[in-house]
Amino acid sequence: MEAIVAKLLVPNSKTIEQGTKELKDAFKKPEAVPALCDVVVGSSNAEIRQTAAVLLRRRLGKKSHWNRVEPEVRKRIKQGMLQALVNENVKTVKNAIAQFIGILGKHEFPNNTWPEVLQFIHTLCGSNNPLDKELGMYALSIMTEISKDSYIIHLESFAMLFNTTFNSLTALNCDLAYYTVLTMKHLVPIIAGHQQMTTLYYNLLPRILEIINAYTLDSNSKKECEMLELLEELIECAINVIVPHIRLVVEVCLSIGGNKEASDEVKIKAIGAMQKEHLIEPIIDAMIKVMSQKPNLEGGDNETIDAEDYYQGDPDEYTPTTIATQTLDMIALHVPPEKVIPVFLSRIEPAIQGNDLYAQKAAYLAIAVLAEGCSEYIRKKYLEPLLKCVCGGITSSNLSVRNAALFALGQFAEHLQPEISQYAAELLPVLFEHLSDIYKQVQTEGSLPSSLDRIFYALETFCENLDKGLEPYLPTLMDRLFTALDPNHWSMQLKKMGFDAVSSAASAVKEGMLPYFPRILEIINIYVNADPTSENFHVLCDALDCLAVIAQTIGNDNFRPLAQETLQLGLRILDNSTDPDNRRAAYALVGALAVVLKEELSPVLPNVVEQMIGTIQNDKDGVDLYDDSESDNEFEEDIEIASSTTDDSEQCKYMVENSYVDEKEQACRTLKELCANVGAPFLPFLEKSFQEVFKLLNFPQDDMRKAAVDTLQEFCLMLNKVNTEEGKQGLYRALQMLIPKCAEIIRADEERQVVMCALDAYANLLEELKGEVLVGEGHREAIMNCVIDVLNLKTACQDADLETGGDGGEEETEAEQDELLLEYAGDVIPKFGKAIQPDDFALYFPNILTLVGNRTKKRNSESQRSFSYGTLAECMQPLGLYINKYIEQLMKLWFAGAKDSSDEVRNNSIYGLGEMVLHGRECVFPYYPDILQALSTLATKESHVGTLDNICGALAKLIIANSSLVPLEQVFPAFMERLPLREDFQENEAVVKCFYGLYQQGNVVLRQHLEGVIKVIAHIYANQQTSNDETKQIVMEFLKIMNRDFSQEFANAANSLGPTVTESLQKLLST
């Protein structure tokens, strides 16, 4: 038998095949199992002993196989394996034997036919020899992992064993402690209902936490993570053990999470344990308590105390408040807002009304962390009261409170758009006033307060989101920013923030920045031409970034006179500078100039593209650190017979992020800009660029992966514009690389933003390239299977550790960030449908209807219901006449949505109903009376402007599809009363086509309302309320026909619309 096992380990396929055949033949004889046992006990080769034990476990894994062994032989095997476990010195073999014993215990325990094994364990654990104790608990840890339920009847004896073992520990970070915690972890799922064990776990939890904490600096992070899993198991299965110790649990997890000596794996595990739903409320309490404590930072003065970073920064400088804030942020991101916000608010209000300043600071930080993860919920229900609360904090005389409130305002400005912009008139003057106060402080004290970055953060986010709405505040804002940019003052930080704010303002107002353009250029030139030895030279990259933004936003004609000079500046920096920050800024400048110069940039492409490719290839962005320590070499439970037992060292790669990474990312994004704007002259560089950027899809930094996806899809769009066979083949080759890679990213990438970027790439490519995307083999399946996986919550970024708990079924409510991911997936579906034939799309639609339709139910959030109805509505066009198969189901769906309490849901439901009518045609005709009655009832009750517009759109589509089935004498007057549309101008396409179709038919009812129809069409034209060129063309043609055929009615209608519309019509008719 030993010779047969040896053949399985020879690195030769024929020998392995021969050994496998011989083993199968041997297993036909009853003596094979005892023979393998003899190999486990007697072979001198550790690999052979280990493989024999694995083969025994696999062979006897089923109870029926074990029962076929003669009772006497079974007895001998059980005795022999216990002795082998004691005698074995090689850990991998010992582990395999223990796993085999665990399998045998699983078979024997239900009938209590192997009491000796537990006696054996208790004897070892009760020994005075530390090695015997360790062996006993080690064996029990393996056995309980193999089979938990078998040990229910032995829990009382285990309770005594664990208690005795913990009391006998001489050191906390020893293997005996580790194996005991591991065993307890395995038994957690079966202790529910067993009061003695629950009490034991409760009593021992502080001791367990001491052991976990003691292992933090242990070189084996695997052990630490395994022990932390005990907390996760308790949270899931026995939360009553955890809650009384919640503060201690949180303190230990925070301590580990903030320990710079601990491995990232351990820190992530520790923080992750606190993000389970059952712990949400006690953790929020504990985190706010941590955040309410006065920071114990070096220096002790107010400025130093307030300098702690709430969110990011150097992990080596994390404080308890940093970790606590990040933990609350994770809760807000991954737990449904309706479960989180009430808990937060019940803690925030008393803190703000109280006198404890640090509790107030914690309350404002708590408000800040809600902004991203619960943005939609806050915008709809809590924006005004929370905003008033934050404004109160901004005026606080206490620096810590004021800074936290300013931070919250910045978070609001970033995440609560567009609603937050409605309060700009109240908020911006407050920020301007604070900025003026800070300038005075700088002049008198010569130092910058730590609140400065919070104010600029809030200002920038407001600027970025107000767009043209910023213009009334621009004079005051620019006055403050020019003060910050004064080259003669000493603060580099203030100058950098000033340039960033100017960039944000320029992005918002665009050509509205023209009055300040000369002064901005004058200031930028000072920094660009600064002496390299001066401090102002350190602001060069910030000045270049600002110049790049202005070049893109001020208007091509306005910047063109400066474009060539600016281009030479960028090239000079690229040719002469090795500083990665300055090179990154120069790349951004070249990318911006591509927008202005277009093909005029082509002469410099060989130089700049070569440099960008070199930057992308540069390996200065990171350093490889290899872990050469020996592995535990533990066998997996389902090891293949022919698997090699050689254990390769796992290579661990760590990324050191630095300025070279930023330079590389910008090079990638600038290649995208060159491709999009320079056009055909970029083609000679496209293949090499594609190859190098494609490699970045495996880059550790998520922003880099996003940049690579964005750039590669732009390359594909460019190839599609090349009207040659060579261009088409190049496109197919590119898609054959990109489509499968995006599928891999969607399934395996752990960062939601990267996955959303890949889904967005699918949507964009399908929209632009249509069926070309699907030519490659397997592309259809790759795209749709990924979408289905996202909808089924099966991707890596939808990690179960971050789910909200429960049974994981479709009734679970997702957090807002999860919902956004689903919306990206949903956006792909109709675009995929439009890229294929209706009969092909009909094959996918049943699954889509089930998965998306389930999310229209009231148990789902408003955004989920809205997204689901919207997605299904967009599917009507690609489904076409196959709507007939689902008409009953769809009718119920639309009518249910039309009664929803949410404006958005009703809006999308009515839109879907109209789309079904338009594209279903004949199959919908029998349902016209029901639809007309429903629309009539809805119109009388509806107050939401967008939904009323969609009711008009649906009625127009009914008329387009079959006007003979619509009682126009009764319907058309009510239809005209609701026009023109006030919000959803996309539906003007249906309105215009409805009018045009009736006119071509010579419809009498239309003739009776001709002046009203002309007014509506003229209003649409004058206010540019058409959603596409086709509709605009119909509008212009229709107006000209009306003027020609019914000049008097046309003149009457036009004169009643005011001089602006009349002038617009005159211009149209004169062309």
C-alpha angles and dihedrals in degrees: 000000000000089000091053092050090048090058090059090062098051112107092233122101095212092051091048090048091051092047091049091052091049091049092052090051091048092052089061087072122070093227092066095083096051088045091056089049089054089053091052091052102035112030116108091210113087094203091054092047091050094047091048090054091049091049090051092051092050094044095048097035091109116069091223090061091048091050091056090065113095113259092239091050090048090054091050092049092051093049093043095051093051090053091044089054090055094045099043116101101179111088097213091052092044089052093051091049092049090051090051090050088050091055091049090049089053089058097041106040099070089064094035089236097141109047089148093075094060091042086053091051093046091048092052094045091048093051122113088226109095091210091055091050090051093048092050095050091041090055091047092050090055094044094050091049091054095048125008103170093057090070101055092102091052099052094108093057089046090053090059091043095053093045093050092046095052091048091053097051114124093187132023099218097053128119092249090061091046094051091047093053089045091053091048090051091055092052098049095094091060102043095081108113093018103107097189093055093043089052090047092053090047092051095044098043095091089052091048090051089052089054093048091049092048090055093054094100094037112124091232105077090175091071092048092051092048091053092047087056086069088069091050091051092049091049090053100040109019110022091159087071091056106041098068088053096040096122092051092046091051093046092052093045091047091047091053093041091052097042108111091199093059119091119257089243091058094044092051091049092050095050091041091057089064095055098073115122096237088061097047098104099040091044093051088052092048095045094049088049090053091047090050093061120099107256114249099216129153114270097032097216121124094254093053093044091052094047095081112121112241097201120004137007131104112342087215088066098046115135128199088262090054093052093042092051091049090050092053089046090055090050091051091048098047107030122072110263095233088063095044109038099059089052092049095046094050088059099038100054097057091045094053092046092048130084099242104108095198090050087053090050090051091050092055091047089051089052089050095054091053092061100081104033096041099031099129094046092050094046091055102039116011110025100108099045093044091047092052088049092052092047088055090055093050090062093050116125090220114091096213093051093044093050093049090050091048089050089052090050090053090051090049092049090052102042108025100063139173095016095052091061089066087072095052092110090061099037107040096058088053091053092046091052092050090050091053090050090052092051089054090049091051091052095048102036102026093225137100118237116230090239090072095086090048091055093048090046090055092044093051095049091050091049093049093052104036094065110176089357087077094067097088089057096041098097093055093041095050091047089057093044095049087056089054091049096052103134091212099063120089106234115100090181092057092049092050092050090046092057091047091053092048088052091052092048092048091051089053104045099026107181088015085080092067095100089059097038098098093049092047091051091048091054094044091052091056091057095040091053096040120133108266089231094055126091091240089066088068088067092056096105092049091051090049092049090053091048090051092053092048091049090056098043110032092072128272094252091050095051100035095089088061097038101094093044090049091048091055089051091055093046092048091055092047092049097045109027128080094179106115094211093055092043090051090052091048091053090051089050092052090049091052092048089054087066090054103037101033109177091002086078092064097096091065096044096097090056101042097039091050090052092048092050088050091052091050090050093046113114096202091100096085149001129235118230116189125206106216097172117126119266125233086241092213115176121237115240095244099045113167116243091235096045117126114245091212108116114211116211110254112244112223118199122194126191120223104202115214144141091292089064090054090049091051093049092049091049088055093049093046090055086057091052092048091050094048098045110027092050123183097013088065093059096089088060097043102088095051091043091051093051094050097042090048089063089060091067087083094048114129095230113083095213088058092052090050091050090050093051091049093048096046093052089051089053089053092050090052092050089053090060092058103097096205135097089243090054092050093050089048089053092051091050091050093048091048087061100038103043096056091041092054088050089054091049093049092051102037110025112102095205114089093205092057092048091049089050091054092047089049089052090055091049094048095046093048091048094049104031100030112185094002088079090060100048093094119089112268095005095121092052093042092056101040095040089055091050090049090049090054092048089050091049091239102131126105094247089057087065115180089228088067097044120107097250128243123101095319090237127140092273091070115108115231124222116249095261090053089049091053089055090053090051091055089052091048091053090062095056103071092039089052088049093053090051093060137046119277092244089056094045089050088066091060098038100080091061091043092050091051097046098041095034091057088062092060091073119110094247088071123081122267093252091051093050091046093048092047095052090045093051093049090047091056089050093064095080097052091042091055117162091000085079082090091076093057103030097117093047092046094048091055090047096052094044091049091051092048088064095048119125091232120089092212093050093049089046094053093042093055089045089053091049090053093048090050090052093048097048101029092058112164096020090060096048094090089057097054095103092052093046094047091049091049093049091048092052093045093049092058093051102035121102101168109104096212093051091049088053090053091049086057089047092051091049090050090052091051088055093046093051095046120345091181090070093054119082093227095181090066100028104042098063091051089046092054092049090064094052143136098046115244107199119359100061092170086080089061086084090066093041093052094045090047092055093043093049093050090048092052088050090052090237113193095212091055090051089056091056097037098127091050091049091051090050091053094047092045090049091052091050098045093048094043092236098157120115099208143017094255092058091045090053092050090049093052093045092046093051091051091049091049091050090049099044101032105024096160095050089044093052092048092050094045094049091054093056099067134251097290094058092040092054091049091051092048090055090051094049093047093060 
